[in-house]
Amino acid sequence: MAIMEPQSLDMSAVLMGAYELSDMITHSAETADYLYWKHRKDTDEQVQQLVRALDKKKVLFEETQRFGHYHPNYHEALDQVNAIVAQLDAIESVRRFKEAEQRLDDLLYQVSQSIAYAVSDTIKVPSNDPLASSGGCSSGGSCSGKCG
């Protein structure tokens, strides 16, 4: 009866591959677009004014949240927060930044998923998508109820 020796893993090769992958992502169009729109958003004075106003409205809203819907100003405070968020979303640099951020997040998720599934198709891959439908029990995935 022969005992098989596990193949030794050359960690330096794995690390070099990780560095190469990191460089490819850093120099990708998605990252360049994200950084461009982040800079545009961060240097837009109108955006900065609205962010300061939003911070003030959030503080007021948080005070009403202690009592929830029963607070007399709850809905008014919520409407004020939502109005400022809508104003922010109407600004091109904010809108384009959010789109670029989502594309970069999708790229990073796909890379993570590729790496994880190369090891095992049962590995959970974290996602920023609250409606993500991949993996795990009760998600409709391919686990067949054999989790645990």
Rosetta constraint file for C-alpha pairs under 8 A:
AtomPair CA 10 CA 14 HARMONIC 6.61 0.50
AtomPair CA 11 CA 15 HARMONIC 6.02 0.50
AtomPair CA 12 CA 16 HARMONIC 6.05 0.50
AtomPair CA 13 CA 17 HARMONIC 6.13 0.50
AtomPair CA 14 CA 18 HARMONIC 6.19 0.50
AtomPair CA 15 CA 19 HARMONIC 6.14 0.50
AtomPair CA 16 CA 20 HARMONIC 6.15 0.50
AtomPair CA 17 CA 21 HARMONIC 6.12 0.50
AtomPair CA 18 CA 22 HARMONIC 6.03 0.50
AtomPair CA 19 CA 23 HARMONIC 6.14 0.50
AtomPair CA 20 CA 24 HARMONIC 6.24 0.50
AtomPair CA 21 CA 25 HARMONIC 6.28 0.50
AtomPair CA 22 CA 26 HARMONIC 6.04 0.50
AtomPair CA 23 CA 27 HARMONIC 6.08 0.50
AtomPair CA 24 CA 28 HARMONIC 5.98 0.50
AtomPair CA 25 CA 31 HARMONIC 6.91 0.50
AtomPair CA 26 CA 31 HARMONIC 5.98 0.50
AtomPair CA 26 CA 32 HARMONIC 7.87 0.50
AtomPair CA 27 CA 31 HARMONIC 6.61 0.50
AtomPair CA 27 CA 32 HARMONIC 6.91 0.50
AtomPair CA 28 CA 32 HARMONIC 6.35 0.50
AtomPair CA 29 CA 33 HARMONIC 6.00 0.50
AtomPair CA 30 CA 34 HARMONIC 6.09 0.50
AtomPair CA 30 CA 100 HARMONIC 6.69 0.50
AtomPair CA 30 CA 103 HARMONIC 6.43 0.50
AtomPair CA 30 CA 104 HARMONIC 5.35 0.50
AtomPair CA 30 CA 107 HARMONIC 7.87 0.50
AtomPair CA 31 CA 35 HARMONIC 6.11 0.50
AtomPair CA 31 CA 104 HARMONIC 6.29 0.50
AtomPair CA 32 CA 36 HARMONIC 6.11 0.50
AtomPair CA 33 CA 37 HARMONIC 6.24 0.50
AtomPair CA 33 CA 100 HARMONIC 6.10 0.50
AtomPair CA 34 CA 38 HARMONIC 5.98 0.50
AtomPair CA 34 CA 97 HARMONIC 6.25 0.50
AtomPair CA 34 CA 100 HARMONIC 4.84 0.50
AtomPair CA 34 CA 101 HARMONIC 5.75 0.50
AtomPair CA 34 CA 104 HARMONIC 7.13 0.50
AtomPair CA 35 CA 39 HARMONIC 6.14 0.50
AtomPair CA 36 CA 40 HARMONIC 6.31 0.50
AtomPair CA 37 CA 41 HARMONIC 5.97 0.50
AtomPair CA 37 CA 93 HARMONIC 6.01 0.50
AtomPair CA 37 CA 94 HARMONIC 7.66 0.50
AtomPair CA 37 CA 96 HARMONIC 6.40 0.50
AtomPair CA 37 CA 97 HARMONIC 4.79 0.50
AtomPair CA 37 CA 100 HARMONIC 7.40 0.50
AtomPair CA 38 CA 42 HARMONIC 5.98 0.50
AtomPair CA 38 CA 93 HARMONIC 7.80 0.50
AtomPair CA 38 CA 97 HARMONIC 5.75 0.50
AtomPair CA 39 CA 43 HARMONIC 6.09 0.50
AtomPair CA 40 CA 44 HARMONIC 6.11 0.50
AtomPair CA 40 CA 93 HARMONIC 5.92 0.50
AtomPair CA 41 CA 47 HARMONIC 6.71 0.50
AtomPair CA 41 CA 93 HARMONIC 5.00 0.50
AtomPair CA 41 CA 94 HARMONIC 5.69 0.50
AtomPair CA 41 CA 97 HARMONIC 7.05 0.50
AtomPair CA 42 CA 47 HARMONIC 7.51 0.50
AtomPair CA 42 CA 48 HARMONIC 7.26 0.50
AtomPair CA 43 CA 48 HARMONIC 7.74 0.50
AtomPair CA 44 CA 48 HARMONIC 6.42 0.50
AtomPair CA 44 CA 93 HARMONIC 7.83 0.50
AtomPair CA 45 CA 49 HARMONIC 6.20 0.50
AtomPair CA 46 CA 50 HARMONIC 6.27 0.50
AtomPair CA 47 CA 51 HARMONIC 6.06 0.50
AtomPair CA 47 CA 88 HARMONIC 6.57 0.50
AtomPair CA 47 CA 91 HARMONIC 7.66 0.50
AtomPair CA 47 CA 94 HARMONIC 7.74 0.50
AtomPair CA 48 CA 52 HARMONIC 6.24 0.50
AtomPair CA 49 CA 53 HARMONIC 6.27 0.50
AtomPair CA 50 CA 54 HARMONIC 5.93 0.50
AtomPair CA 50 CA 84 HARMONIC 6.71 0.50
AtomPair CA 50 CA 87 HARMONIC 7.83 0.50
AtomPair CA 50 CA 88 HARMONIC 6.78 0.50
AtomPair CA 51 CA 55 HARMONIC 6.14 0.50
AtomPair CA 51 CA 88 HARMONIC 8.00 0.50
AtomPair CA 52 CA 56 HARMONIC 6.49 0.50
AtomPair CA 53 CA 57 HARMONIC 6.29 0.50
AtomPair CA 53 CA 84 HARMONIC 7.63 0.50
AtomPair CA 54 CA 58 HARMONIC 5.98 0.50
AtomPair CA 54 CA 81 HARMONIC 6.30 0.50
AtomPair CA 54 CA 84 HARMONIC 6.14 0.50
AtomPair CA 54 CA 85 HARMONIC 7.43 0.50
AtomPair CA 55 CA 59 HARMONIC 6.40 0.50
AtomPair CA 56 CA 60 HARMONIC 6.59 0.50
AtomPair CA 57 CA 61 HARMONIC 6.10 0.50
AtomPair CA 57 CA 77 HARMONIC 6.99 0.50
AtomPair CA 57 CA 80 HARMONIC 6.76 0.50
AtomPair CA 57 CA 81 HARMONIC 5.76 0.50
AtomPair CA 58 CA 62 HARMONIC 5.98 0.50
AtomPair CA 58 CA 81 HARMONIC 6.41 0.50
AtomPair CA 59 CA 63 HARMONIC 6.43 0.50
AtomPair CA 60 CA 64 HARMONIC 6.68 0.50
AtomPair CA 60 CA 77 HARMONIC 6.68 0.50
AtomPair CA 61 CA 65 HARMONIC 6.26 0.50
AtomPair CA 61 CA 74 HARMONIC 6.83 0.50
AtomPair CA 61 CA 77 HARMONIC 5.08 0.50
AtomPair CA 61 CA 78 HARMONIC 6.21 0.50
AtomPair CA 61 CA 81 HARMONIC 7.59 0.50
AtomPair CA 62 CA 66 HARMONIC 7.00 0.50
AtomPair CA 64 CA 68 HARMONIC 6.26 0.50
AtomPair CA 64 CA 71 HARMONIC 5.81 0.50
AtomPair CA 64 CA 73 HARMONIC 6.69 0.50
AtomPair CA 64 CA 74 HARMONIC 5.32 0.50
AtomPair CA 64 CA 77 HARMONIC 7.56 0.50
AtomPair CA 65 CA 69 HARMONIC 7.61 0.50
AtomPair CA 65 CA 71 HARMONIC 7.62 0.50
AtomPair CA 65 CA 74 HARMONIC 6.92 0.50
AtomPair CA 67 CA 71 HARMONIC 5.32 0.50
AtomPair CA 68 CA 74 HARMONIC 6.60 0.50
AtomPair CA 69 CA 74 HARMONIC 5.80 0.50
AtomPair CA 69 CA 75 HARMONIC 7.20 0.50
AtomPair CA 70 CA 74 HARMONIC 7.29 0.50
AtomPair CA 73 CA 77 HARMONIC 5.94 0.50
AtomPair CA 74 CA 78 HARMONIC 6.15 0.50
AtomPair CA 75 CA 79 HARMONIC 5.99 0.50
AtomPair CA 76 CA 80 HARMONIC 6.23 0.50
AtomPair CA 77 CA 81 HARMONIC 6.36 0.50
AtomPair CA 78 CA 82 HARMONIC 6.18 0.50
AtomPair CA 79 CA 83 HARMONIC 6.00 0.50
AtomPair CA 80 CA 84 HARMONIC 6.44 0.50
AtomPair CA 81 CA 85 HARMONIC 6.28 0.50
AtomPair CA 82 CA 86 HARMONIC 6.09 0.50
AtomPair CA 83 CA 87 HARMONIC 6.29 0.50
AtomPair CA 84 CA 88 HARMONIC 6.20 0.50
AtomPair CA 85 CA 89 HARMONIC 6.12 0.50
AtomPair CA 86 CA 90 HARMONIC 6.23 0.50
AtomPair CA 87 CA 91 HARMONIC 6.88 0.50
AtomPair CA 88 CA 94 HARMONIC 6.50 0.50
AtomPair CA 88 CA 95 HARMONIC 8.00 0.50
AtomPair CA 89 CA 94 HARMONIC 5.96 0.50
AtomPair CA 89 CA 95 HARMONIC 5.48 0.50
AtomPair CA 90 CA 94 HARMONIC 7.57 0.50
AtomPair CA 90 CA 95 HARMONIC 6.77 0.50
AtomPair CA 91 CA 95 HARMONIC 6.20 0.50
AtomPair CA 92 CA 96 HARMONIC 5.86 0.50
AtomPair CA 93 CA 97 HARMONIC 5.87 0.50
AtomPair CA 94 CA 98 HARMONIC 6.21 0.50
AtomPair CA 95 CA 99 HARMONIC 6.36 0.50
AtomPair CA 96 CA 100 HARMONIC 6.09 0.50
AtomPair CA 97 CA 101 HARMONIC 5.96 0.50
AtomPair CA 98 CA 102 HARMONIC 6.15 0.50
AtomPair CA 99 CA 103 HARMONIC 6.34 0.50
AtomPair CA 100 CA 104 HARMONIC 6.20 0.50
AtomPair CA 101 CA 105 HARMONIC 6.06 0.50
AtomPair CA 102 CA 106 HARMONIC 6.06 0.50
AtomPair CA 103 CA 107 HARMONIC 6.26 0.50
AtomPair CA 104 CA 108 HARMONIC 6.25 0.50
AtomPair CA 105 CA 109 HARMONIC 6.07 0.50
AtomPair CA 105 CA 128 HARMONIC 7.72 0.50
AtomPair CA 106 CA 110 HARMONIC 6.12 0.50
AtomPair CA 107 CA 111 HARMONIC 6.26 0.50
AtomPair CA 108 CA 112 HARMONIC 6.10 0.50
AtomPair CA 109 CA 113 HARMONIC 5.96 0.50
AtomPair CA 109 CA 125 HARMONIC 7.72 0.50
AtomPair CA 109 CA 126 HARMONIC 7.67 0.50
AtomPair CA 109 CA 127 HARMONIC 6.46 0.50
AtomPair CA 110 CA 114 HARMONIC 6.06 0.50
AtomPair CA 111 CA 115 HARMONIC 6.27 0.50
AtomPair CA 112 CA 116 HARMONIC 6.05 0.50
AtomPair CA 112 CA 125 HARMONIC 6.74 0.50
AtomPair CA 113 CA 117 HARMONIC 5.88 0.50
AtomPair CA 113 CA 125 HARMONIC 5.90 0.50
AtomPair CA 114 CA 118 HARMONIC 6.04 0.50
AtomPair CA 115 CA 119 HARMONIC 6.86 0.50
AtomPair CA 116 CA 120 HARMONIC 6.36 0.50
AtomPair CA 116 CA 121 HARMONIC 7.29 0.50
AtomPair CA 116 CA 123 HARMONIC 6.05 0.50
AtomPair CA 116 CA 124 HARMONIC 7.70 0.50
AtomPair CA 116 CA 125 HARMONIC 6.94 0.50
AtomPair CA 117 CA 121 HARMONIC 4.59 0.50
AtomPair CA 117 CA 122 HARMONIC 7.35 0.50
AtomPair CA 117 CA 123 HARMONIC 6.67 0.50
AtomPair CA 119 CA 123 HARMONIC 7.86 0.50
AtomPair CA 122 CA 135 HARMONIC 6.77 0.50
AtomPair CA 122 CA 136 HARMONIC 7.57 0.50
AtomPair CA 122 CA 143 HARMONIC 7.52 0.50
AtomPair CA 123 CA 135 HARMONIC 7.63 0.50
AtomPair CA 124 CA 135 HARMONIC 6.08 0.50
AtomPair CA 124 CA 136 HARMONIC 7.00 0.50
AtomPair CA 125 CA 135 HARMONIC 7.96 0.50
AtomPair CA 127 CA 132 HARMONIC 6.90 0.50
AtomPair CA 133 CA 139 HARMONIC 5.95 0.50
AtomPair CA 133 CA 140 HARMONIC 7.34 0.50
AtomPair CA 133 CA 141 HARMONIC 7.26 0.50
AtomPair CA 134 CA 139 HARMONIC 6.87 0.50
AtomPair CA 134 CA 140 HARMONIC 7.98 0.50
AtomPair CA 134 CA 141 HARMONIC 6.02 0.50
AtomPair CA 135 CA 139 HARMONIC 6.47 0.50
AtomPair CA 135 CA 140 HARMONIC 7.81 0.50
AtomPair CA 135 CA 141 HARMONIC 5.12 0.50
AtomPair CA 135 CA 142 HARMONIC 6.98 0.50
AtomPair CA 135 CA 143 HARMONIC 7.20 0.50
AtomPair CA 136 CA 140 HARMONIC 8.00 0.50
AtomPair CA 136 CA 141 HARMONIC 6.36 0.50
AtomPair CA 136 CA 142 HARMONIC 7.91 0.50
AtomPair CA 136 CA 143 HARMONIC 6.35 0.50
AtomPair CA 136 CA 147 HARMONIC 7.54 0.50
AtomPair CA 137 CA 141 HARMONIC 6.98 0.50
AtomPair CA 137 CA 143 HARMONIC 6.15 0.50
AtomPair CA 137 CA 144 HARMONIC 7.87 0.50
AtomPair CA 137 CA 145 HARMONIC 6.38 0.50
AtomPair CA 137 CA 147 HARMONIC 6.47 0.50
AtomPair CA 143 CA 147 HARMONIC 6.54 0.50
